[in-house]
């Protein structure tokens, strides 16, 4: 285990998971805004 990542460094997998979660949140926010502004 010579190449251990420091705790503050993110795994690529974690970054992908964060991006997917962020994308999903943005889509949900857009849908919520659209339905909220509908008469």
C-alpha positions as a printed Julia matrix, in Angstrom:
39×3 Matrix{Float64}:
   0.0    0.0     0.0
   2.63   2.5    -1.07
   0.14   4.72   -2.91
  -2.53   5.51   -0.34
  -4.79   8.44   -1.16
  -4.96  11.28    1.33
  -8.41  11.58    2.91
  -9.14  14.93    1.26
  -8.67  13.44   -2.23
 -11.85  12.13   -3.84
 -12.09   8.86   -5.69
 -13.17   9.16   -9.33
 -16.15   6.97   -8.38
 -17.12   9.43   -5.65
 -16.87  12.31   -8.11
 -19.12  10.48  -10.58
 -21.62   9.75   -7.8
 -21.61  13.4    -6.77
 -22.13  14.54  -10.35
 -25.03  12.13  -10.85
 -26.64  13.25   -7.59
 -26.17  16.9    -8.52
 -27.61  16.33  -12.0
 -30.61  14.54  -10.51
 -31.14  17.34   -7.99
 -30.99  19.96  -10.74
 -33.56  18.05  -12.82
 -35.83  17.69   -9.78
 -35.46  21.4    -9.0
 -36.33  22.31  -12.6
 -39.4   20.05  -12.54
 -40.47  21.48   -9.17
 -40.08  25.05  -10.42
 -42.01  24.31  -13.63
 -44.92  22.67  -11.79
 -44.93  25.41   -9.13
 -45.23  28.16  -11.74
 -48.0   26.42  -13.7
 -51.41  28.05  -13.19
